Amino acid sequence: MYQQEIERISEELYFIAASPVTRRLRAQAELLSQTDVPVLITGEAGSGKTTVAQLIHSFSIRSSFPFMRVKCAALTSDLLENELFGYEHTSPDGRPESTPGKFEQCAKGTMLLDEFDAMPDVVQRQLLKLLESGGFVRGGGQNPIRPSVRIIAATSGDLELAAREKKIHEELFYRLSVFELRVPPLRERHEEIPLLLGHLMNRLAQRYGVPAPRFSSGLLDACQHYAWPGNLRELETFAKRFLAHGDEGAALRELGSSPDHGFPSNGENGNGRGGNGRTITGVYPPHRHTPGERSSLKLLVKNAKGEAERSAIRHALEQTRWNRKAAARLLNVSYRALLYKIQEYSLAPSAESARLFGTDGTRQAR
């Protein structure tokens, strides 16, 4: 029924346009794909900025060439410069060697610079030169390189404020923001939530090899009234938990509702129909899982719990400016347990946090 609103971008990536705002966004992406100028994509974390960038790439004449994404906030200045522009060096036996950067590897394709406003000053200057002249010189090199690359920048921050505070070069800001696409948060397209949940659930059930439970009308109402501050990422985690547990009461409580309060279940009865004639989409009778399905569900539960735990730990660390002892107290766990979890989830402070506070929350001298 809704297949016309689900657009396949790649094997695992889909763009769903089931509301006026996302249909307009899709039309804008298709229009911009016909040009070759930089595009700025803004929106809250988890709202789907990367998906929109890949949609533009898939519509363009560059679609048969690479699409690459670089997380600018995840690397230090030197590492990010080398990652993007490459470098030349001398091997141990004295021979000159060169390491191509992402811009060369992405030749004729599309490069997404995610959270580009976290880019250090020296890298911003390099990027500005590339936008102005179409070329750059590798670190330690002399010969100009001119890869034909479509540049898309994305951010969840306030760029105008960053420009006023001189955190990004004004000229770079203007060059990247000629065409801007805003990806709306999920709370502004709540009518899409039933379709998004159904699509996510089917994909997850396929991945884990288990039957896909469905959602009752009461649970769907609760989902559509919930704000989803984590946007699509939070929605996917919610779907994973519901697939793993199938507990509607727990799902309603997670959304700030309950089976007895909040959003009514429209007079559902045991024949699978509500009093208003809507089909009830909950699993009825309960499905008995085979051993193989139980194994897949255990893995799903572990993954869902891991995502929630990782998010909670990172939030506590950022709240305490990466003071691990303070974060352990905030989480009410032992210091040793926290260190183990930091290692297990490969957590590390952003380049800016490390510069300002080190890795233990102590403000660094300037």
N, C-alpha and C positions, 0 to 999 in steps of 0.2 A: 504493500500500500504506500509506503513512504520511500521506496527505493529511489524515486526521482530526487529526493532531498538528501540522499547519501552519496557523496562523490568520492570515489576511490582515488587516492593519490599514489599510494604504493602498496606493497604487500600487507603492511601492518597499519597504514595511515589512511584515515578517512576525514573528509570535511563534511559536516552536517549543517545544512541550511534549512531550518524549519521555522524560522521567524523572520519578520520583515528586516530586522537589523542584520542578521547574518546573510540573508539573501542579497541585501544591498552591499554587504562586505564582499561577498563572492563576485558580484558584478564589478565592483571597484578593482578587485584583484585581477580579474580577467582583462579589464581595460589597461591597467598598469603593466600587465605582462607584455603588452604590445610595444612598450617603450623600453629603453635601456638605461634610464636614469636611476639614480639611487632612490630607495624608498625607505621611509621610517615607519616602523610598526610599533605602536604603543598599546599598553594594556596592563592590567593587573597580573601578578604572578599566577601561572597556571591557567590563564584564560585562552591560550591557544595561539600565541604569536608565532611560534615555530611552524605550526600547521599552516597558517596563512602564508608565511614565507615560502613554504614548499608548494602551496597551491599556485602562487605566482610563478614559481619556477616551472611547475608542470604545464602551465598554459603557454609558456614562452618558447621561442625557437631554441633556447638553451636546454630544453628538457632532456635531451639525450646526453648531455654532459653533466659533470658532477654537481651535486648540491652539498655544500659543506657548512657546518655550523661551528663557530668558535665561541666559547664562553669567556668573555673578556674579564669577568670578575674572578675567574678561577686561577689566573696565572699572574705571577709577578711581572714587573716591567720588562726585564731582560728575556724571560721565558716567552712572554706574549709577543715581543718584537721578533724573536727568532722563530716562533711558531707561525707567525703571519708572513714574514718577509724572508725567512731563511737566513743563512750566514755562510761565510767562506772561512776556512781555517786550514791549518797545516797538519798533515797526518804525522804520527810518531816517526815515520821514516823520511819526513821532510817534503813529501809530495803535497801540492795544493789540492784541497778537496772542497766541495760545496754541498751544502744541504739545502734543498729547495724548501720554501715555506708553503703555507696553505694557499696563498694566492697563485703560486705557480702550479701547484697540484690541482687547483680548481680552474685552470685555464679553460675559457669558453663556457664555464658554468656559472653558478650563483653562489655567492658567499654571504652567509648570515652572521653578522657580528652581534651576538647576543649580549645584552647589558653593556652596550658599547660605551655608555657614559662612565663606566668604571675603568676605562682605558687610561693608562698613565700618559702624562704629557708628551713624552718622547714618542710614544706610539701614535698618539693623535696627530703629531706633526708629520710622521711618515705617511699616515693614512690621508692627510690633507694633500700632501704632495702627489700621492697616487691619484686622487680625485681630480687634481688640477692638471696634471701632465699625462696621466694614463700609465705612468711607469714608476719604478723605484729601484733602489740599489740594495742588494743584500748586505747585511752586516759584514764589515771587513772586506767588501768587494768594491769594484770600480765600474763594472759594466752595467748600464741600465737594462732592466727587464720590463717588458711591456705585455703582461698577460691580459687578455680580454676577459674581464670578470664583472658580472653584475653584482653590485653591492646592495645588500639590504641590512639595515640596522634595526635593532629591537631594544626596547627598554621598558621597564615597569616604573621608572623614576620620573621626576618632574624635570624635563630638559630645560625649560625656560629658566627655572630657578637655578639649575646647574650652570647654565650659561651666564646668568647674572653673577653668580658666585665664582666665576672663572674656573669652574671645575672641568668644563669642556671649552674648547676654542670656539669663539662666536662664529668664525668663518666655517668651521667644520659643522656646527649646528645648522647653519643656513643651507649648506650644501646637501646635508642629509635629510633635511625636513621640507624640501620643496614639495614632495608628495608624501602625505602622512595618512596612514590607515590606523584607526583606533579599533581594537578588538574589544567588544563589550564584555563585561563580566557576566557570569552566568545568571545573576539576579536580575539582569536586564533582558534576559531571553528565557524566562521561566517556562514559556510554552513549549520550549524544545526539550525540557527535561524528560518527559516520558519516552520520546524517541531516542534521546541520548542514552538513557538507562537501558532500554531494550537492546540497543545496538551493542553497548558495552557488555551487557550480560551474555548476549549470544556469542560475542567474540571470546570472552573469558571462559565460558562453558566449553567452547570448541577447544581452546588452548589446554584446558585441564581435563578434557575428556569426560565431563559430567553433564547430566541434564541441566538445562537452564531453568531455575525457578523464576516465577514471574511476580509481578507486584500487584497487590490488591489496590482497589481504587482509593481506599483510605490512606495507604502508604504513599501512593502517587500524589495525592493531595498534599500530604505533609512534605514531600520532596519539593513540590512546586512552591510551597510557602517558605521553605528554608532559604537562608541567604547565601549559602555556599561560599564562605570567605576564601576557601582554597580553590574555588572554581573547578575546572575539569579534573585537576589532579585529585581534589577531595572527592569528587563524584566517583571517580574510578576506584578509589580506596573504599568508599562506601559500598560500591557494587561488589567488590571482592569479598568484603566481610559478609554481605548478605548471601552471596553464593556459597560461602564456606559454612555459615551457621543456619541460614534459612529462618532466623528468629525475627518475626515481624515486630514483636514487642520491643526487643533490643534495638532494632532499626529505628523505631519510632522514638524511643528514648534518646537515641543518638542525635535525632533531629530536633530534640527539645519538645517532643510531643509524647503521647502514650496511647495505649490501646483504649483507655477509658476517657481521655481528655484530649483537647486540641481538635484534631481533624477527624470527623466521623467517618465510619467505614461504609456509609450509605446503605445501612440495613442489610448487610450481607447475611445469607443463610447457607445452609449446608448443601444446596444444590448448585453452588458455584455462581449464583446470580445475586445481584444486589436489588434492593427494593426499587431502584430507579431503572432497572433493566440493564445496567452495565455489566459486562462480563468480569467476574472476579478472576484476577490473574495469579493468585497465590497457588502454590502447589497443593493439590487436594485429590486423593488422600496423600499422606506423607510418602515420599519416595524412599525406598530402602536401597542404600548404596551398596554396590558390590565392593569386594576388597580392593580392586584397582581404583575405583572411584574414591574410596575412603583414603587411599594413599595420596591421590591427587588433591583431595580436599585438605588433608593435613598440610601438604605443601602450600596450598593457598592460604590457610590460616596462618602458617608461619610467615609467609611473605607479607600478608596484611598487617600482622602484629609488628613485624620488623619495620615496615614503613612508618607506622604510627610511633614506634619507639624511637626510631632514628629522627623523626621530625621533632619529637618532644625534647630529645637530648640537644639537638642543634639549637632549638629555641632557647633552652636554658643556658647554653653556652653563650649565645649572643646576648641574652639578657644580662649575664654576668661579665660581659666583655672577655670571654674566654678564660675567666678565672675558674679553673676546674674544681677547686675545693669549694668555692661558693656555689658552683653549679651542682655539685654532689649534694650539698645541703638543701638546695632548692628542690632537687628531685627526690630527696629523702633516700639516697642510696649511699653505699660506702664509696670512698674515693677510689679504691682499687677496682670496684665494679664499674665505676664510670670510665676509668682509664681503659678497661677491657672493652667496653662498648664503643668508645671512641676509635679504638684500633679495629674492632670488628666491622664498624660501618665506614671506616676510612674517612672520618670527619677531620676537617682542617679549617682553620680560620681563613676568611677571604684575605686577599693581598692587603686591602686597606686596614682590616682589623689587625693583621699581623704587624703592619707598619706602625700603627698607633699604640697597640697594646701587647705586642709580642704574642706568645702562645699561652701565657699564664695570667693574662689580665692586667699585667703591670704596665702602666703607661711608659712608652719609650722616650728617651731623651732625644731632642731634635738638634 
